[in-house]
Amino acid sequence: MYKQTTSLKKEEISRKWYVVDATDKPLGRLASEIAVYLMGKEKPSWTPNQDCGDYIIVINCEKVSVSGTHKPINKKYYNVSGYNGGMRIRTLKEMLEKYPEELFERVVWGMLPKGRLGRQVYKKLFVYKGAEHKHSAQNPEVLTFKSLGGNN
């Protein structure tokens, strides 16, 4: 009468490679969609304690859009080294201009689970500035999101 719940095993996990163009996409919305694909939550075989997600390649990360007129100046990213006076503060505008890869990785990392599983999932994200990437041998599929603005 009741169906037994089955857990996914490592041998049964199948992963795909996707490439995402971040041009004119909202930063937070795109990052949340990418986090879902990295964790594998869009798959019907998703298991909470397994890494069953796909590989994601993000290109043109410097062309991502940000809503709000004051956000590029007021939003700040902190990094603390652990030493006295070792706190580094960067604005969103500075991160977009100088370090767009780090910005995108930090935003996606904030949406992933913390712990061993989250660190394992995070390793499947590859972010590149510009339209070129070095994963063409994996034959990635183009991934578009219908709910996001911009040119899908």
DSSP file (Angstrom, degrees, kcal/mol; ACC not computed):
  #  RESIDUE AA STRUCTURE BP1 BP2  ACC     N-H-->O    O-->H-N    N-H-->O    O-->H-N    TCO  KAPPA ALPHA  PHI   PSI    X-CA   Y-CA   Z-CA
    1    1 A M              0   0    0      0, 0.0     2,-0.4     0, 0.0     0, 0.0   0.000 360.0 360.0 360.0 -47.4    0.0    0.0    0.0
    2    2 A Y        -     0   0    0      1,-0.0     2,-0.4     0, 0.0     0, 0.0  -0.795 360.0-128.3 -99.4 141.2    2.8    2.5    0.9
    3    3 A K        -     0   0    0     -2,-0.4     2,-0.2     1,-0.0    -1,-0.0  -0.710  24.3-119.0 -89.0 135.6    5.8    2.9   -1.3
    4    4 A Q        -     0   0    0     -2,-0.4     2,-0.4     1,-0.1    -1,-0.0  -0.521  24.7-122.9 -72.4 134.6    9.2    2.6    0.3
    5    5 A T        -     0   0    0     -2,-0.2     2,-0.4     1,-0.0    -1,-0.1  -0.669  29.4-156.5 -78.0 127.5   11.3    5.8    0.1
    6    6 A T        -     0   0    0     -2,-0.4     2,-0.4     0, 0.0    -1,-0.0  -0.841   5.8-138.3-109.6 146.0   14.6    5.0   -1.5
    7    7 A S        -     0   0    0     -2,-0.4     2,-0.2    40,-0.1    40,-0.1  -0.791  25.5-111.3-101.4 144.0   17.9    6.9   -1.2
    8    8 A L        -     0   0    0     -2,-0.4     2,-0.2    37,-0.2     5,-0.0  -0.531  29.9-145.3 -75.8 135.7   20.1    7.7   -4.1
    9    9 A K    >   -     0   0    0     -2,-0.2     3,-1.1     1,-0.1     4,-0.5  -0.638  24.1-110.8 -99.0 160.4   23.5    5.9   -4.2
   10   10 A K  G >  S+     0   0    0      1,-0.3     3,-0.9    -2,-0.2    -1,-0.1   0.837 116.7  55.2 -59.4 -34.8   26.7    7.3   -5.5
   11   11 A E  G 3  S+     0   0    0      1,-0.2    -1,-0.3     3,-0.0    -3,-0.0   0.754 104.5  54.5 -70.6 -23.8   26.8    4.9   -8.5
   12   12 A E  G <  S+     0   0    0     -3,-1.1     2,-0.4     2,-0.0    -1,-0.2   0.514  82.0 108.7 -89.1  -5.5   23.3    6.1   -9.6
   13   13 A I    <   -     0   0    0     -3,-0.9     2,-0.5    -4,-0.5    40,-0.1  -0.579  48.3-168.7 -78.6 128.7   24.1    9.8   -9.7
   14   14 A S        -     0   0    0     -2,-0.4     2,-0.4    38,-0.2    -2,-0.0  -0.976   5.0-163.4-118.0 130.6   24.3   11.3  -13.2
   15   15 A R        -     0   0    0     -2,-0.5     2,-0.3    39,-0.1    39,-0.1  -0.880   3.5-163.0-116.3 144.5   25.8   14.7  -13.7
   16   16 A K        -     0   0    0     -2,-0.4    39,-2.6    39,-0.0     2,-0.5  -0.783  18.8-124.5-116.2 164.6   25.5   17.1  -16.6
   17   17 A W  E     -a   55   0A   0     -2,-0.3   124,-2.7   122,-0.2     2,-0.4  -0.943  28.8-175.1-109.6 130.7   27.6   20.2  -17.5
   18   18 A Y  E     -ab  56 141A   0     37,-2.2    39,-2.6    -2,-0.5     2,-0.4  -0.944  14.9-151.2-125.0 147.3   25.7   23.5  -18.1
   19   19 A V  E     -ab  57 142A   0    122,-2.9   124,-2.5    -2,-0.4     2,-0.4  -0.975  13.0-165.4-117.0 134.4   26.9   26.8  -19.3
   20   20 A V  E     -a   58   0A   0     37,-3.3    39,-2.7    -2,-0.4     2,-0.6  -0.972  12.8-146.1-122.8 128.5   25.1   30.0  -18.1
   21   21 A D  E     -a   59   0A   0     -2,-0.4    39,-0.2   122,-0.4    37,-0.1  -0.851   8.9-166.3 -93.6 120.7   25.5   33.4  -19.7
   22   22 A A    >   +     0   0    0     37,-2.4     3,-1.6    -2,-0.6    43,-0.3   0.304  37.3 137.8 -91.5   9.6   25.2   36.1  -16.9
   23   23 A T  T 3  S-     0   0    0      1,-0.3   128,-0.4    36,-0.2    41,-0.2  -0.391  83.0 -12.5 -63.8 124.1   24.8   39.0  -19.3
   24   24 A D  T 3  S+     0   0    0     39,-2.2    -1,-0.3     1,-0.2    40,-0.2   0.728 100.6 133.8  58.1  28.4   22.0   41.4  -18.0
   25   25 A K    <   -     0   0    0     -3,-1.6    40,-2.4    38,-0.1    -1,-0.2  -0.844  66.6-101.6-102.5 144.0   20.7   38.9  -15.5
   26   26 A P  B  >  -d   65   0B   0      0, 0.0     4,-2.3     0, 0.0     5,-0.3  -0.463  30.4-134.8 -64.9 133.5   19.9   40.0  -11.9
   27   27 A L  H  > S+     0   0    0     38,-2.0     4,-2.2     1,-0.2     5,-0.1   0.918  97.4  40.7 -59.8 -52.3   22.8   38.8   -9.6
   28   28 A G  H  > S+     0   0    0      2,-0.2     4,-2.1     1,-0.2    -1,-0.2   0.894 116.1  48.4 -68.2 -41.2   20.8   37.4   -6.7
   29   29 A R  H  > S+     0   0    0      2,-0.2     4,-1.8     1,-0.2    -1,-0.2   0.901 113.6  47.4 -67.1 -40.4   18.1   35.7   -8.8
   30   30 A L  H  X S+     0   0    0     -4,-2.3     4,-2.3     1,-0.2    -2,-0.2   0.910 111.2  51.6 -65.8 -41.8   20.7   34.1  -11.1
   31   31 A A  H  X S+     0   0    0     -4,-2.2     4,-2.2    -5,-0.3    -2,-0.2   0.878 108.6  50.7 -64.2 -37.6   22.8   32.9   -8.1
   32   32 A S  H  X S+     0   0    0     -4,-2.1     4,-1.6     2,-0.2    -1,-0.2   0.893 110.8  48.5 -69.1 -38.1   19.8   31.3   -6.4
   33   33 A E  H  X S+     0   0    0     -4,-1.8     4,-1.7     2,-0.2    -2,-0.2   0.904 112.1  49.4 -65.3 -40.6   18.9   29.4   -9.6
   34   34 A I  H  X S+     0   0    0     -4,-2.3     4,-2.4     1,-0.2    -2,-0.2   0.889 107.1  55.2 -65.7 -38.8   22.5   28.2  -10.0
   35   35 A A  H  X S+     0   0    0     -4,-2.2     4,-2.0     1,-0.2    -1,-0.2   0.874 105.0  53.6 -61.8 -37.0   22.6   27.1   -6.4
   36   36 A V  H  X>S+     0   0    0     -4,-1.6     5,-1.9     1,-0.2     4,-1.4   0.921 111.5  44.7 -63.2 -43.7   19.5   24.9   -7.0
   37   37 A Y  H  <5S+     0   0    0     -4,-1.7    17,-2.3     2,-0.2    -2,-0.2   0.851 110.6  54.2 -70.4 -34.3   21.2   23.2  -10.0
   38   38 A L  H  <5S+     0   0    0     -4,-2.4    15,-0.4    15,-0.2    -1,-0.2   0.885 113.4  42.3 -65.5 -37.8   24.5   22.8   -8.1
   39   39 A M  H  <5S-     0   0    0     -4,-2.0    13,-0.7    -5,-0.2    -1,-0.2   0.721 109.5-124.7 -80.2 -21.6   22.6   21.0   -5.2
   40   40 A G  T ><5 +     0   0    0     -4,-1.4     3,-1.3    -5,-0.2    -3,-0.2   0.688  63.3 141.0  87.0  19.4   20.5   19.0   -7.7
   41   41 A K  T 3 < +     0   0    0     -5,-1.9    -4,-0.1     1,-0.3     5,-0.1   0.643  63.3  64.2 -73.6 -13.0   17.2   20.1   -6.2
   42   42 A E  T 3  S+     0   0    0     -6,-0.5    -1,-0.3     3,-0.1    -5,-0.1   0.601  87.2  89.8 -83.1  -9.8   15.6   20.3   -9.6
   43   43 A K  S X  S-     0   0    0     -3,-1.3     3,-1.3     1,-0.1     9,-0.0  -0.619  77.4-136.1 -87.1 144.1   16.0   16.6  -10.1
   44   44 A P  T 3  S+     0   0    0      0, 0.0    -1,-0.1     0, 0.0    -3,-0.0   0.709 105.4  58.9 -69.5 -17.2   13.3   14.1   -9.0
   45   45 A S  T 3  S+     0   0    0     -5,-0.1   -37,-0.2     7,-0.1    -4,-0.1   0.130  76.1 146.3 -96.3  20.6   16.0   11.9   -7.5
   46   46 A W    <   -     0   0    0     -3,-1.3    -6,-0.1    -5,-0.1    -5,-0.1  -0.343  28.0-168.8 -63.3 133.8   17.3   14.6   -5.2
   47   47 A T    >   -     0   0    0      3,-0.2     3,-1.5     1,-0.1     5,-0.2  -0.995  19.4-141.3-124.1 128.1   18.6   13.3   -1.9
   48   48 A P  T 3  S+     0   0    0      0, 0.0    -1,-0.1     0, 0.0    -2,-0.0   0.797  99.7  45.0 -63.1 -29.9   19.4   15.8    0.9
   49   49 A N  T 3  S+     0   0    0      2,-0.0     2,-0.3    68,-0.0     0, 0.0   0.278 104.5  74.8 -99.6  12.2   22.6   14.0    2.1
   50   50 A Q  S <  S-     0   0    0     -3,-1.5     2,-1.2   -11,-0.1    -3,-0.2  -0.918  79.3-124.1-122.7 149.5   24.1   13.3   -1.3
   51   51 A D        +     0   0    0     -2,-0.3   -11,-0.1     1,-0.1   -12,-0.1  -0.776  49.9 149.0 -88.0  95.0   25.9   15.6   -3.8
   52   52 A C        +     0   0    0     -2,-1.2   -38,-0.2   -13,-0.7    -1,-0.1   0.099  31.1 116.3-116.6  21.0   23.6   14.9   -6.8
   53   53 A G        -     0   0    0    -15,-0.4   -15,-0.2   -14,-0.1     2,-0.2  -0.176  59.9-109.1 -86.4-179.6   23.9   18.2   -8.5
   54   54 A D        -     0   0    0    -17,-2.3     2,-0.4   -39,-0.1   -37,-0.2  -0.559  30.3 -97.9-106.1 168.7   25.3   19.3  -11.9
   55   55 A Y  E     -a   17   0A   0    -39,-2.6   -37,-2.2    -2,-0.2     2,-0.4  -0.715  37.4-159.9 -86.6 137.3   28.4   21.2  -13.0
   56   56 A I  E     -ac  18 125A   0     68,-2.3    70,-2.4    -2,-0.4     2,-0.5  -0.979   9.9-166.9-125.0 130.2   27.8   24.9  -13.8
   57   57 A I  E     -ac  19 126A   0    -39,-2.6   -37,-3.3    -2,-0.4     2,-0.5  -0.975  10.0-161.5-113.0 123.5   30.0   27.2  -15.9
   58   58 A V  E     -ac  20 127A   0     68,-3.3    70,-2.8    -2,-0.5     2,-0.3  -0.924   9.6-174.2-108.9 124.5   29.2   30.9  -15.6
   59   59 A I  E     +a   21   0A   0    -39,-2.7   -37,-2.4    -2,-0.5    72,-0.2  -0.799  62.6  24.7-114.5 160.5   30.5   33.2  -18.4
   60   60 A N    >   +     0   0    0     70,-2.4     3,-1.4    -2,-0.3    69,-0.2   0.890  66.8 160.5  56.9  44.3   30.3   37.0  -18.7
   61   61 A C  G >   +     0   0    0     67,-1.5     3,-0.9    -3,-0.3    68,-0.1   0.722  65.5  64.5 -70.1 -18.9   30.1   37.4  -14.9
   62   62 A E  G 3  S+     0   0    0      1,-0.2    -1,-0.3    66,-0.2    67,-0.1   0.628  95.3  60.4 -77.6 -11.4   31.2   41.0  -15.1
   63   63 A K  G <  S+     0   0    0     -3,-1.4   -39,-2.2    67,-0.1    -1,-0.2   0.211  74.6 127.3 -99.7  14.0   28.0   41.9  -17.1
   64   64 A V    <   -     0   0    0     -3,-0.9     2,-0.3   -41,-0.2   -41,-0.1  -0.385  55.9-126.9 -70.7 149.6   25.6   40.9  -14.4
   65   65 A S  B     -d   26   0B   0    -40,-2.4   -38,-2.0   -43,-0.3     2,-0.4  -0.686  15.9-158.2-101.1 154.1   23.0   43.5  -13.4
   66   66 A V        -     0   0    0     -2,-0.3     2,-0.1   -40,-0.2     5,-0.0  -0.998  14.0-135.3-130.8 131.4   22.2   44.8   -9.9
   67   67 A S        +     0   0    0     -2,-0.4     4,-0.1     4,-0.1   -40,-0.0  -0.454  64.5  54.5 -82.9 159.0   18.9   46.4   -8.9
   68   68 A G        -     0   0    0     -2,-0.1    -2,-0.1     3,-0.1     0, 0.0   0.315  69.8-122.7  94.2 138.1   18.8   49.5   -6.8
   69   69 A T  S    S+     0   0    0      1,-0.2     4,-0.2     2,-0.1    -1,-0.1   0.820 109.7  37.0 -82.9 -31.4   20.4   52.9   -7.4
   70   70 A H  S >> S+     0   0    0      1,-0.1     4,-2.8     2,-0.1     3,-0.9   0.550  92.9  89.3 -97.3  -8.2   22.3   53.0   -4.1
   71   71 A K  H 3> S+     0   0    0      1,-0.2     4,-2.3     2,-0.2    21,-0.4   0.878  80.4  57.6 -61.9 -41.0   23.2   49.3   -3.8
   72   72 A P  H 34 S+     0   0    0      0, 0.0    21,-2.2     0, 0.0    22,-0.3   0.806 118.8  33.0 -61.1 -25.3   26.6   49.5   -5.7
   73   73 A I  H <4 S+     0   0    0     -3,-0.9    -2,-0.2    19,-0.2    -3,-0.1   0.833 124.4  40.7 -96.2 -38.7   27.8   52.1   -3.2
   74   74 A N  H  < S+     0   0    0     -4,-2.8     2,-0.3    17,-0.1    -3,-0.2   0.798  92.4  88.8 -85.2 -29.7   26.1   51.0    0.0
   75   75 A K     <  -     0   0    0     -4,-2.3    17,-1.7    -5,-0.3     2,-0.4  -0.555  62.2-170.0 -74.0 128.5   26.5   47.2   -0.3
   76   76 A K  E     -E   91   0C   0     -2,-0.3     2,-0.5    15,-0.2    15,-0.2  -0.929  18.6-150.9-125.5 145.6   29.8   46.1    1.3
   77   77 A Y  E     -E   90   0C   0     13,-3.3    13,-2.3    -2,-0.4     2,-0.3  -0.968  18.7-156.1-115.0 127.5   31.7   42.8    1.3
   78   78 A Y  E     -E   89   0C   0     -2,-0.5     2,-0.4    11,-0.2    11,-0.2  -0.790  14.1-177.6-108.3 144.7   33.9   42.1    4.3
   79   79 A N  E     -E   88   0C   0      9,-1.9     9,-3.2    -2,-0.3     2,-0.5  -0.961   8.9-164.1-139.2 122.7   36.9   39.9    4.6
   80   80 A V  E     -E   87   0C   0     -2,-0.4     7,-0.2     7,-0.2    -2,-0.0  -0.926   9.5-165.5-113.0 126.6   38.7   39.5    8.0
   81   81 A S        -     0   0    0      5,-1.4    -1,-0.1    -2,-0.5     6,-0.1   0.711  44.0-113.1 -83.1 -20.6   42.1   38.0    8.1
   82   82 A G  S    S+     0   0    0      1,-0.5     2,-0.2     4,-0.0     5,-0.1   0.251  83.9 104.4 105.1 -12.1   42.2   37.3   11.9
   83   83 A Y  S >  S-     0   0    0      3,-0.1     3,-2.0     1,-0.1    -1,-0.5  -0.637  86.4 -85.1 -98.4 160.0   44.9   39.9   12.7
   84   84 A N  T 3  S+     0   0    0      1,-0.3    -1,-0.1    -2,-0.2     0, 0.0  -0.452 118.2   9.1 -63.5 130.1   44.4   43.3   14.2
   85   85 A G  T 3  S+     0   0    0     -2,-0.2    -1,-0.3     1,-0.1    -5,-0.0   0.660  94.3 124.3  74.0  15.9   43.5   45.8   11.5
   86   86 A G    <   +     0   0    0     -3,-2.0    -5,-1.4     2,-0.1     2,-0.5   0.171  31.4 119.5 -96.1  18.5   43.1   42.9    9.0
   87   87 A M  E     -E   80   0C   0     -7,-0.2     2,-0.5    -6,-0.1    -7,-0.2  -0.728  45.2-162.6 -88.5 129.1   39.6   43.7    7.9
   88   88 A R  E     -E   79   0C   0     -9,-3.2    -9,-1.9    -2,-0.5     2,-0.5  -0.934   3.1-165.9-110.9 131.0   39.2   44.5    4.2
   89   89 A I  E     +E   78   0C   0     -2,-0.5     2,-0.4   -11,-0.2   -11,-0.2  -0.971   8.5 177.1-120.1 128.2   36.0   46.2    3.0
   90   90 A R  E     -E   77   0C   0    -13,-2.3   -13,-3.3    -2,-0.5     2,-0.1  -0.983  22.4-131.7-128.6 142.3   35.0   46.4   -0.6
   91   91 A T  E  >  -E   76   0C   0     -2,-0.4     4,-2.2   -15,-0.2   -15,-0.2  -0.421  28.1-110.0 -84.0 166.1   31.9   47.9   -2.1
   92   92 A L  H  > S+     0   0    0    -17,-1.7     4,-2.5   -21,-0.4     5,-0.2   0.874 119.4  54.6 -63.2 -37.6   29.7   46.1   -4.7
   93   93 A K  H  > S+     0   0    0    -21,-2.2     4,-1.9   -18,-0.2    -1,-0.2   0.915 109.3  46.8 -62.4 -43.6   30.9   48.6   -7.4
   94   94 A E  H  >>S+     0   0    0    -22,-0.3     4,-2.7     2,-0.2     5,-0.6   0.889 111.9  50.9 -65.9 -39.6   34.5   47.8   -6.7
   95   95 A M  H  X5S+     0   0    0     -4,-2.2     4,-1.2     1,-0.2     8,-0.3   0.904 110.8  48.8 -65.6 -40.7   33.8   44.0   -6.7
   96   96 A L  H  <5S+     0   0    0     -4,-2.5    -1,-0.2     1,-0.2    -2,-0.2   0.874 117.2  41.7 -66.2 -36.9   32.0   44.3  -10.0
   97   97 A E  H  <5S+     0   0    0     -4,-1.9    -2,-0.2    -5,-0.2    -1,-0.2   0.923 132.2  16.7 -77.3 -44.7   34.8   46.3  -11.6
   98   98 A K  H  <5S+     0   0    0     -4,-2.7    -3,-0.2    -5,-0.2    -2,-0.1   0.822 134.5  25.3-101.7 -36.2   37.9   44.5  -10.2
   99   99 A Y     X< +     0   0    0     -4,-1.2     4,-2.0    -5,-0.6    -1,-0.2  -0.473  60.8 149.6-131.8  61.4   36.8   41.1   -8.9
  100  100 A P  H  > S+     0   0    0      0, 0.0     4,-2.2     0, 0.0     5,-0.2   0.850  76.0  54.0 -68.3 -31.3   33.7   39.9  -10.7
  101  101 A E  H  > S+     0   0    0      2,-0.2     4,-2.4     1,-0.2     5,-0.2   0.941 110.2  46.4 -65.5 -45.5   34.5   36.2  -10.4
  102  102 A E  H  > S+     0   0    0      1,-0.2     4,-2.4     2,-0.2    -1,-0.2   0.890 111.1  53.4 -63.6 -39.1   35.0   36.4   -6.6
  103  103 A L  H  X S+     0   0    0     -4,-2.0     4,-2.1    -8,-0.3    -1,-0.2   0.945 110.9  45.1 -59.8 -49.5   31.8   38.4   -6.3
  104  104 A F  H  X S+     0   0    0     -4,-2.2     4,-2.3     1,-0.2     5,-0.2   0.902 113.3  50.2 -64.8 -40.7   29.7   35.8   -8.1
  105  105 A E  H  X S+     0   0    0     -4,-2.4     4,-2.5     1,-0.2    -1,-0.2   0.894 110.5  50.0 -64.6 -38.8   31.4   32.9   -6.2
  106  106 A R  H  X S+     0   0    0     -4,-2.4     4,-1.6     2,-0.2    -1,-0.2   0.885 110.3  49.9 -66.7 -37.9   30.7   34.6   -2.8
  107  107 A V  H  < S+     0   0    0     -4,-2.1     4,-0.5     2,-0.2    -2,-0.2   0.923 114.4  43.4 -67.7 -43.5   27.0   35.2   -3.7
  108  108 A V  H >< S+     0   0    0     -4,-2.3     3,-1.5     1,-0.2     4,-0.4   0.901 109.8  57.2 -68.4 -39.4   26.5   31.6   -4.8
  109  109 A W  H >< S+     0   0    0     -4,-2.5     3,-1.2     1,-0.3    -1,-0.2   0.858 100.3  58.7 -59.4 -35.2   28.4   30.3   -1.7
  110  110 A G  T 3< S+     0   0    0     -4,-1.6    -1,-0.3     1,-0.2    -2,-0.2   0.699 105.6  50.0 -67.1 -18.0   26.0   32.2    0.5
  111  111 A M  T <  S+     0   0    0     -3,-1.5    -1,-0.2    -4,-0.5    -2,-0.2   0.400  96.3  85.6-101.3   1.2   23.1   30.2   -0.9
  112  112 A L  S <  S-     0   0    0     -3,-1.2     6,-0.1    -4,-0.4     2,-0.1  -0.649  90.6 -92.1 -98.4 158.1   24.6   26.7   -0.5
  113  113 A P        -     0   0    0      0, 0.0     2,-0.3     0, 0.0     8,-0.1  -0.403  42.3-122.5 -66.6 146.5   24.5   24.6    2.6
  114  114 A K        +     0   0    0      4,-0.1     2,-0.3     3,-0.1     3,-0.2  -0.645  69.7  46.8 -89.8 148.1   27.4   25.0    5.0
  115  115 A G  S  > S-     0   0    0     -2,-0.3     4,-2.1     1,-0.2     5,-0.2  -0.754 109.1 -37.7 119.1-167.4   29.6   22.1    6.0
  116  116 A R  H  > S+     0   0    0     -2,-0.3     4,-1.9     1,-0.2    -1,-0.2   0.895 134.8  49.5 -62.3 -42.5   31.2   19.3    4.1
  117  117 A L  H  > S+     0   0    0      1,-0.2     4,-2.3    -3,-0.2    -1,-0.2   0.901 110.2  50.8 -66.1 -40.3   28.4   18.8    1.7
  118  118 A G  H  > S+     0   0    0      1,-0.2     4,-2.3     2,-0.2    -1,-0.2   0.890 109.6  50.1 -64.1 -40.0   28.3   22.5    0.8
  119  119 A R  H  X S+     0   0    0     -4,-2.1     4,-0.9     2,-0.2    -1,-0.2   0.865 111.4  49.5 -66.4 -35.4   32.0   22.6    0.2
  120  120 A Q  H  < S+     0   0    0     -4,-1.9     3,-0.4    -5,-0.2    -2,-0.2   0.898 112.2  47.3 -68.7 -40.9   31.8   19.6   -2.1
  121  121 A V  H >< S+     0   0    0     -4,-2.3     3,-1.7     1,-0.2    -2,-0.2   0.885 106.0  59.5 -66.0 -39.4   28.9   21.1   -4.0
  122  122 A Y  H >< S+     0   0    0     -4,-2.3     3,-1.5     1,-0.3    -1,-0.2   0.765  91.5  68.9 -62.7 -27.6   30.7   24.5   -4.3
  123  123 A K  T 3< S+     0   0    0     -4,-0.9    -1,-0.3    -3,-0.4    -2,-0.2   0.590  88.6  65.9 -70.3  -9.4   33.6   22.8   -6.2
  124  124 A K  T <  S+     0   0    0     -3,-1.7   -68,-2.3    -4,-0.2     2,-0.5   0.318  81.9  95.2 -94.1   8.3   31.3   22.2   -9.2
  125  125 A L  E <   -c   56   0A   0     -3,-1.5     2,-0.4   -70,-0.2   -68,-0.2  -0.876  50.9-176.1-102.6 129.1   31.0   25.9   -9.9
  126  126 A F  E     -c   57   0A   0    -70,-2.4   -68,-3.3    -2,-0.5     2,-0.4  -0.986   4.2-169.9-127.2 120.4   33.3   27.5  -12.5
  127  127 A V  E     -c   58   0A   0     -2,-0.4     2,-0.4   -70,-0.2   -68,-0.2  -0.930   5.1-176.6-117.0 132.3   33.0   31.3  -13.0
  128  128 A Y        -     0   0    0    -70,-2.8   -67,-1.5    -2,-0.4     2,-0.5  -0.975  25.5-132.5-132.0 142.2   34.8   33.2  -15.9
  129  129 A K  S    S+     0   0    0     -2,-0.4     3,-0.3   -69,-0.2     2,-0.1  -0.808  81.9  13.7 -87.2 126.7   35.1   36.8  -16.9
  130  130 A G  S    S-     0   0    0     -2,-0.5   -70,-2.4     1,-0.2   -69,-0.2  -0.372 103.5 -70.0  95.7 178.8   34.4   37.0  -20.6
  131  131 A A  S    S+     0   0    0    -72,-0.2     2,-0.3    -2,-0.1    -1,-0.2   0.490 100.5  92.5 -91.8  -4.0   32.8   34.6  -23.0
  132  132 A E        +     0   0    0     -3,-0.3     2,-0.3     2,-0.0   -72,-0.1  -0.706  45.8 169.4 -94.7 141.9   35.6   32.1  -23.1
  133  133 A H        -     0   0    0     -2,-0.3     3,-0.3   -74,-0.1   -74,-0.0  -0.961  35.6-131.4-143.6 162.4   35.9   29.0  -20.8
  134  134 A K  S    S+     0   0    0     -2,-0.3     3,-0.3     1,-0.2    -2,-0.0   0.087  86.0  85.2-103.6  22.2   38.2   26.0  -20.8
  135  135 A H    >   +     0   0    0      1,-0.2     3,-1.1     2,-0.1    -1,-0.2  -0.043  44.6 118.8-113.4  31.4   35.5   23.3  -20.4
  136  136 A S  G >   +     0   0    0     -3,-0.3     3,-1.3     1,-0.2    -1,-0.2   0.743  66.2  68.8 -69.7 -21.3   34.5   22.7  -24.0
  137  137 A A  G 3  S+     0   0    0     -3,-0.3    -1,-0.2     1,-0.3    -2,-0.1   0.741  92.9  58.9 -68.5 -21.9   35.7   19.1  -23.8
  138  138 A Q  G <  S-     0   0    0     -3,-1.1    -1,-0.3  -122,-0.0  -121,-0.2   0.481 104.1-132.3 -84.6  -2.5   32.8   18.3  -21.5
  139  139 A N    <   -     0   0    0     -3,-1.3  -122,-0.2    -4,-0.2    -3,-0.1   0.959  28.2-154.7  50.8  64.0   30.2   19.5  -24.1
  140  140 A P        -     0   0    0      0, 0.0  -122,-0.3     0, 0.0     2,-0.3  -0.397   6.0-129.9 -72.2 145.5   28.2   21.7  -21.8
  141  141 A E  E     -b   18   0A   0   -124,-2.7  -122,-2.9    -2,-0.1     2,-0.4  -0.647  26.2-107.9 -88.1 149.5   24.5   22.5  -22.6
  142  142 A V  E     -b   19   0A   0     -2,-0.3     2,-0.5  -124,-0.2  -122,-0.2  -0.669  33.6-155.9 -79.1 128.0   23.3   26.0  -22.6
  143  143 A L        -     0   0    0   -124,-2.5  -122,-0.4    -2,-0.4     2,-0.4  -0.928  13.0-178.3-110.8 122.2   21.1   26.6  -19.5
  144  144 A T        -     0   0    0     -2,-0.5     2,-0.5  -124,-0.1     8,-0.1  -0.912  17.3-143.7-119.3 148.5   18.5   29.4  -19.7
  145  145 A F    >   -     0   0    0     -2,-0.4     3,-0.7     1,-0.1    -2,-0.0  -0.951   1.6-159.6-114.3 124.7   16.1   30.4  -16.9
  146  146 A K  T 3  S+     0   0    0     -2,-0.5    -1,-0.1     1,-0.2     6,-0.1   0.801  89.2  58.9 -71.5 -30.3   12.6   31.6  -17.9
  147  147 A S  T 3  S+     0   0    0   -118,-0.1    -1,-0.2     2,-0.0     2,-0.2   0.629  91.4  85.3 -79.1 -11.8   11.9   33.5  -14.7
  148  148 A L  S <  S-     0   0    0     -3,-0.7     4,-0.1     1,-0.1  -123,-0.1  -0.571  74.6-126.6 -91.3 153.4   14.9   35.8  -15.1
  149  149 A G        +     0   0    0     -2,-0.2    -4,-0.1     2,-0.1    -1,-0.1  -0.061  66.6  60.2 -79.9-170.4   14.9   39.0  -17.1
  150  150 A G  S    S-     0   0    0   -125,-0.1     2,-0.9     1,-0.1  -126,-0.1  -0.383 104.8 -28.7  86.1-166.6   17.4   39.9  -19.8
  151  151 A N              0   0    0   -128,-0.4  -128,-0.1     1,-0.2    -2,-0.1  -0.780 360.0 360.0 -92.6 105.6   18.0   38.0  -23.0
  152  152 A N              0   0    0     -2,-0.9    -1,-0.2    -4,-0.1  -131,-0.0   0.440 360.0 360.0 -83.4 360.0   17.3   34.4  -22.5
